[in-house]
Amino acid sequence: MLLVRHAQGSFGGADYDVLSERGHEQAAALADDLEARELNVTRVMAGSLARQRDTAAPIAERFGRDVEIDPRWNEYESQDLIASHASPSEFEGTQREFQAQLDEALVDWVTREDGSWPGFRDRLRDAFAALSGSLRSGETAVVSTSGGPIAAIGVQLLGLPPEGFVALNRVAVNAGVTKVVTGALGATLVSFNEHAYLERPGHSLLTYR
């Protein structure tokens, strides 16, 4: 399974859930890279968010597949963070300030078992189990999702405490790929956040938000 963080949205724009011009470039570069790997991609899946679907679209086209939609791969709701955060901020300012505010809220969120974190964690676990269970030997599924779902699965596969979710989520790059191999011994995370195909000489496509 290849878990793809969606390409760059329109951070600071009227609607974040729309790929930026660079986001479309990232999605195309990712599709090029996956095609060059000559993978046996049998399923291409995305959450229901526009930025997830639009990242998956060029990948599905390259492999002659339809994009299957499963809302369980959607990102967490920002309202959940605000509701769980002891001192809600307005999540404004520079990107650095925004990230600091987001990290603080996420730590509060994932360490509270009486909030919405367990539901988010468990729906990702169920989505992952359903998809991995549908694959036969030699088949690959590509999932276009978001940093939160990838971090939630990573924490579970690596046996990290909930706070590890924040660390993984913070460094996820747009259109980065996390590879998980499943077999008789279960699921193993073998790579996280691959993105070499975005670092083009003289024209880097690397973004974090």
N, C-alpha and C positions, 0 to 999 in steps of 0.2 A: 504494500500500500504506500502510495506517495501522497502525503498530506501537504497541500500547497496553501500558503497564506496568500490571500487575494492581492492583486496588484494595487498600486497606490490609488487611494480614493481622493476626493477633493477636500483635503483637510483645510479648514478655514473658509471653505466656500459655503454656498447656500445649502448644499446637500452633499454630505460626505459620501453617501452611498452611490456615487457616480465616479467611474474611473477618470483620472486626470489624463492628459495627453501622454505624460510619462508612464502612467499606469497601463495604457494600451500598448506602449512600446515594451514594457516589462512582460505583459502577457504574451506578446508575440515572440519575444526572446525566449521565454520559458517553453512555449510550444515548439520552437525550433530545436531547443536542446533536448526535449523529451523525444521528439521524432528522431533525432540523430542517435539516440540510445537504442533504437530498434526494439523497443519494449513490446510485449504482448499485452497491450492495454485492452481489456475487455469491458471495463466500466469506467465512465467519467461521471462523477457526482459533484454536486454543489449544494450549499445551503440555499435558502430562498432569497437572500439579499442580492441586490443588483450587482454589487461589486464582486461577489462570489460567482454569480452566474456568468458575468462578462469576462472574468478571468478564465473560466472553464471553457467558454465557447471556442476559442481558437485551438485549444487542446483537443476537444471533441472532434472538431473539423479535421484535424490532421490524422486522427485515428479512425475516422468514419463512424463515430459513435454519437449517440444522443446524450445531452446533458440530463442526468437524472437529478431531480430535486428532492432533497430531504432536509426539512427545516431543523432537524436535530443538530445539524452542523452549523447553525447560526451562531453568531457572536453573542456574548452576554449582553444584557440590557443595561445601559448606563443608569437607568433609574434604580436598578438593583444596587449599584454602587452607592448612589446618593442616599438611598434609604438605609444602607448598612453602615455608612461612614459616620463616625461620632461627631465630626465637625465638617459638614458638607461644604466643599468649596464650589465655586462657580465654574471650575475647570476652564479658566481663561488665562490669557497671557501668552508668553512665548512658548515654543515647542518644549524647551527645557523646563519651564515652569509647569506646563501642562503635564509633562511626564512625571514630575515630582508629585503633583497632586494626584495623578492617576495611581501611581505606585502606593501612595499612602492609603488611598481608598481601597485598592485591591487587597492589601494586607489585612485591613479590617474585614473585608468581605470573606476571604478564604479561611479565616480563623474563627468564623462564627458558624457553628453547626445549626443554629436556630434561624438562619436566614435562607437566602435562595441559592447559596453556593452548592449545597449537597445536590439539589435538583439539577443544576447546570452540570456538575461533575458526572452525575449518574446518567443523564441523557446522552452525554458524549460517550460514556462507557458503552451504553446500549447501542448507539449508532455504529461505533467502532466494531463491536462484537457481531452485529448483524452483517456488516459489509465484509469483514474478514472471513466470516463463516460461509459466505457465498462464493468465495474464490477457490478455484482448483489449483493444483500444482502448476507453476509456470505462468499463472495469470497475474496481471497487475491492475489495480484500481487506482485512479487518480481522483483525489477529493479536493475541491476548491473550497476552502473554509477561511477561518480567521486565526489571528494569533492566540486568542483565548482558548478555543477548542484544541489547537495543537499543543499548547502548554498544558492543558488539563490532561490530555492523553499522555504527554511526556512525563508528567509527574507520576501518573499511575504506573506506567511501564518501568520507570526508573526507581520506583519506591521512595520518592522524595516526600518530605513533609509538605503540607499545603503551601507554605511560604515559597517553596521552589517554583510554584506556578508563576509568581511575580517575576522571578529572575529569568525564566524562560520567555515569558511574554514580553519582557522589556527589550530583548535583543532580537526578536523576530523581524526579519526584513520582508519587505513587500515582494511577493512572488518567490519567496524562498521555499525550498522543498525539504520535508522531513520524511525519511524512509523507514518503514517498519516492515519487517519480515515475519511472517507467521508460519508455523509448522507444528510438528507433533509436540514440541516442548512449549508451545504458546507463542506469544508475540514478543519480538525483540526490537527495540529502537536501535538502528545501526548507524543512522546519521541524522543530524539536526540542522536545519537552516541552511542547506546548500544554496549557494547563489553565485558561483563563479561565472556563470553565463551572463550575469548583469554587470560585471566589471570589465567593460570594454575599454581598450586603450583609447584615451582621448574623448571618450563619451560614456562615462559610467552611468548606469541606470539604477544604482543602489540608493534606496530610500528606506526609512524605518517607519514613516507615517504618511 
